[in-house]
């Protein structure tokens, strides 16, 4: 019963915040729109027909995830950062003293909402891509679609983790954006092929985005599911660290 009460409380807080719905709607719209734009960039010269297309159309269709993940990061950071900013975290902990339960309930509620929004965005992107140059409907495309949804969920948890650790929304978003976008640039800037390979394998986003590939898998620095596992390890590890800090510190 305590868990149900905690989940209901977190759901109530999230659904009564207008920013939650705006961010979720933006996630769906951006995922679909950018994916459709990327798919439409493929010309008939490159892809005269779906069978003769050498482009990874499924990966192109899910390009929007690379931008909408920033919105999910903000959603996760705001879910607890806003409570620290307004001081309502004290009210939350007075009503529900179990801090691990509070954090786990936030994570579960955020994961569900992001998964629904991510699924709508990914399916919309795939549907729009089918109107342009249809991606193959096979297991690899299904894996890429499911993996793209999981990327958005894990990035939301990353935002929650960073905000819990830092107790500051702006700091969590800034650090999170650095992890998502600045760190991957290093793999293109370093001159050493060895370090390029290592950065692509062990930094969260280059590794995780391998889940979207459906062609030329042998050229990837890391296989699709292990690559997604790298992002999961970062998100879960930081969530556990955030939970430990949340439990030990005063509100």
Secondary structure, 3 states (H helix, E strand, C coil): CHHHHHHHHHHHHHHCCHHHHHHHHHHHHHHHHHHHHHHHCCCCCCCCCHHHCCCCHHHHHCCCHHHHHHHHHHHHHHHHHHHHHHCHHHHHHHHCCCHHHHHHHHHHHHHHHHHHHHHHHHHHHHHHHHHHCCCCCCHHHHHHHHHHHHHHHHHHHHHHHHHHHHCCHHHHHHHHHHHHHHHHHHHHHCCCHHHHHHHHHHCHHHHHHHHHCCCCHHHCCCCHHHHHHHHHHHHHHHHHHHHHHHHHCCC
